[in-house]
Amino acid sequence: MSTPDTVVHLLRHGEVHNPQGILYGRRDGFHLSDLGQKMAQRVADVAGDRDITHIVSSPLERAQETAAPLAARLGLTPVLDERVIESRNDFEGKRFARGDNALRSPRTWLRLYNPMKPSWGEPYKEIVARMMAAVDDARTAAAGHEAVIVSHQLPIWTTRLHVERRSFLHDPRKRQCTLCSMTSFHFVGDRLTQVSYSEPAGDLIPTKDRKAPFSAGDAPEQLKP
């Protein structure tokens, strides 16, 4: 296996203060919780010595706040990029908390007819197109070094499914993309050769919020040419 010369890390933001259980999506006004700020600082502590020369962030507050400690540690200014924003979702603004879950309404079910697209929000193919364009630009900007893109769970996971040539159809509870996790794309030149995954703040995630176990197919893997 050739040694990667450029790495682009897709960093999910930290925990958000959301006591009402709202699907906040692209809405303004949702910031990191105290725990989320600790997660962001942990990323800076763990990744601050890496050869990171370029940082990109979704324009949403939670992503910018996650990027801030790492950027400060490295002396970099994050570039805001709309292409790595959260996916569009028709259920944005609705409550999904226990006891008051929008999915219990039959009117909501009408939007769930096509999980492959998906029918309730931004098509997966469109998410992948914008994310991969941002990844390519970040790879070019950090050529020979490393870049970090602070984004959101679904855009990161969908992009990983795409590069690993897996189906977009999946159980959201089994996404391998915990809070402040890093999904890393390793390049040799402009060729993506490997995907790896790490959880710098994994020990800070409350047990009840951790995802279900993953199959061996979710483990980091070398991509086939």
C-alpha positions in Angstrom: 0.0 0.0 0.0 1.4 3.4 -1.0 2.0 5.9 1.9 -0.7 8.6 1.9 0.6 12.1 1.3 -2.6 14.0 2.1 -5.3 13.3 4.6 -8.7 15.0 4.9 -10.5 14.5 8.2 -14.2 14.9 8.4 -14.9 15.9 11.9 -18.4 15.8 13.3 -19.3 18.6 15.7 -19.7 18.2 19.5 -22.8 17.8 21.6 -25.4 20.5 21.1 -27.5 22.1 23.9 -31.0 21.0 22.8 -33.2 20.3 25.9 -36.4 20.4 23.8 -35.4 17.5 21.5 -35.8 19.6 18.4 -34.5 18.4 15.0 -32.5 21.6 14.5 -31.1 20.9 11.1 -29.9 24.1 9.5 -31.5 26.4 12.1 -29.5 29.1 13.7 -29.2 29.4 17.5 -28.1 25.9 18.4 -24.8 26.0 20.2 -22.5 23.4 21.8 -23.4 22.4 25.3 -20.8 22.5 28.1 -20.0 18.9 27.3 -19.8 19.7 23.6 -17.2 22.4 24.3 -15.2 19.9 26.3 -15.3 17.5 23.3 -14.1 20.2 20.9 -11.2 21.0 23.3 -10.4 17.3 23.4 -10.1 17.2 19.6 -7.7 20.2 19.8 -5.6 18.4 22.5 -5.5 15.1 20.5 -5.1 16.5 17.0 -3.3 19.7 17.7 0.1 18.2 17.0 -0.8 16.7 13.6 0.3 18.3 10.4 -3.0 20.1 9.8 -2.6 23.1 7.5 -6.2 23.8 6.5 -9.5 23.9 8.4 -13.0 24.1 6.8 -16.2 24.5 8.8 -19.9 24.3 8.1 -21.3 27.8 8.7 -23.7 26.6 11.5 -22.7 27.7 15.0 -22.1 24.2 16.4 -19.6 23.4 13.7 -17.7 26.7 14.1 -17.6 26.3 17.8 -16.1 22.8 17.4 -13.5 24.1 15.0 -12.5 27.0 17.2 -10.2 25.3 19.7 -8.3 23.3 17.1 -7.9 26.4 14.9 -6.6 28.4 17.9 -4.1 25.6 18.8 -2.8 25.6 15.2 -3.0 29.3 14.5 -5.3 28.8 11.6 -8.5 30.6 10.4 -11.3 28.2 9.4 -12.8 28.7 6.0 -16.6 28.6 6.1 -18.1 26.4 3.4 -21.8 26.0 2.7 -21.1 22.7 0.9 -20.4 21.0 4.2 -23.6 22.2 6.0 -26.2 19.9 7.5 -28.5 18.1 5.1 -31.9 19.6 4.3 -34.7 17.8 6.2 -38.5 18.3 5.9 -38.9 17.5 9.6 -36.6 20.4 10.7 -38.1 22.2 13.7 -40.2 19.3 14.9 -39.7 17.6 18.2 -38.3 14.1 18.3 -38.0 13.8 22.1 -39.4 10.9 24.1 -43.1 11.3 24.6 -43.5 13.9 21.9 -42.1 12.3 18.8 -43.1 13.7 15.4 -42.8 10.2 13.9 -45.9 9.1 15.7 -48.1 11.3 13.5 -49.6 9.5 10.4 -49.0 12.7 8.4 -45.3 12.3 9.0 -45.4 8.7 7.6 -46.4 10.1 4.2 -42.9 11.5 3.8 -41.2 8.2 4.5 -42.1 6.4 1.3 -38.6 6.3 -0.3 -35.7 5.7 2.1 -33.3 5.4 -0.8 -33.6 9.0 -1.9 -34.6 9.9 0.9 -38.1 11.2 0.3 -38.1 13.4 3.4 -35.1 15.6 2.7 -32.0 16.3 0.6 -31.2 13.4 -1.8 -28.1 11.5 -0.7 -26.6 11.9 -4.2 -26.8 15.7 -3.8 -25.2 15.5 -0.3 -22.3 13.4 -1.7 -21.8 15.8 -4.7 -21.3 18.9 -2.5 -19.3 17.1 0.2 -16.9 15.4 -2.3 -16.4 18.8 -4.0 -15.4 20.3 -0.6 -13.2 17.3 0.1 -11.4 17.7 -3.2 -10.8 21.4 -2.6 -9.5 20.7 0.9 -7.2 18.0 -0.4 -5.8 20.5 -2.9 -5.4 23.2 -0.3 -3.5 20.9 2.1 -1.6 18.9 -0.5 1.2 17.0 1.3 -0.3 17.7 4.7 -3.7 17.3 6.5 -7.0 19.1 6.4 -10.0 19.1 8.7 -13.6 19.7 7.6 -16.1 20.2 10.5 -19.4 19.0 9.3 -22.5 17.0 10.5 -23.3 13.3 11.0 -25.5 12.6 7.9 -23.3 14.4 5.4 -20.2 12.7 6.8 -21.7 9.2 6.9 -23.3 9.5 3.4 -19.9 10.5 2.0 -18.3 7.5 3.6 -20.9 5.2 2.2 -20.2 6.6 -1.2 -16.5 6.3 -1.2 -16.7 2.7 0.2 -19.3 1.9 -2.5 -21.9 0.9 0.0 -25.7 1.3 -0.2 -27.2 4.6 1.0 -29.9 2.5 2.7 -29.0 2.3 6.3 -30.2 2.3 9.9 -29.5 5.8 11.3 -28.9 4.2 14.8 -25.9 2.3 13.4 -23.9 5.2 11.8 -20.3 5.0 12.8 -20.0 8.7 13.4 -20.2 9.7 17.0 -19.9 13.2 18.4 -16.5 14.8 17.5 -15.4 11.7 15.7 -13.0 11.8 12.7 -13.7 10.0 9.5 -10.4 10.3 7.6 -9.8 10.1 3.9 -6.2 9.1 3.0 -5.0 10.2 -0.5 -2.0 9.3 -2.6 -2.0 12.2 -5.1 -5.6 12.6 -6.0 -6.5 8.9 -5.4 -8.4 8.0 -2.3 -6.8 4.8 -1.0 -8.0 4.3 2.6 -10.7 5.4 5.1 -10.0 5.4 8.8 -12.1 6.3 11.8 -11.3 7.5 15.3 -13.1 9.0 18.3 -10.9 11.6 20.1 -13.7 12.4 22.5 -15.2 9.0 22.7 -14.8 8.6 26.4 -16.8 11.9 27.0 -19.9 10.6 25.3 -22.5 9.4 27.8 -23.1 5.7 27.6 -26.8 6.2 26.8 -25.9 8.3 23.8 -23.5 5.9 22.2 -24.5 4.1 19.0 -25.2 0.4 18.7 -22.3 -1.9 18.0 -21.1 -2.0 14.4 -20.5 -4.9 12.1 -17.0 -5.8 10.8 -18.0 -4.1 7.6 -17.9 -0.7 9.3 -14.2 -1.0 10.3 -11.6 1.2 8.7 -10.6 -0.3 5.4 -8.3 0.0 2.4 -10.2 0.9 -0.7 -9.9 -1.2 -3.8 -8.4 0.5 -6.8 
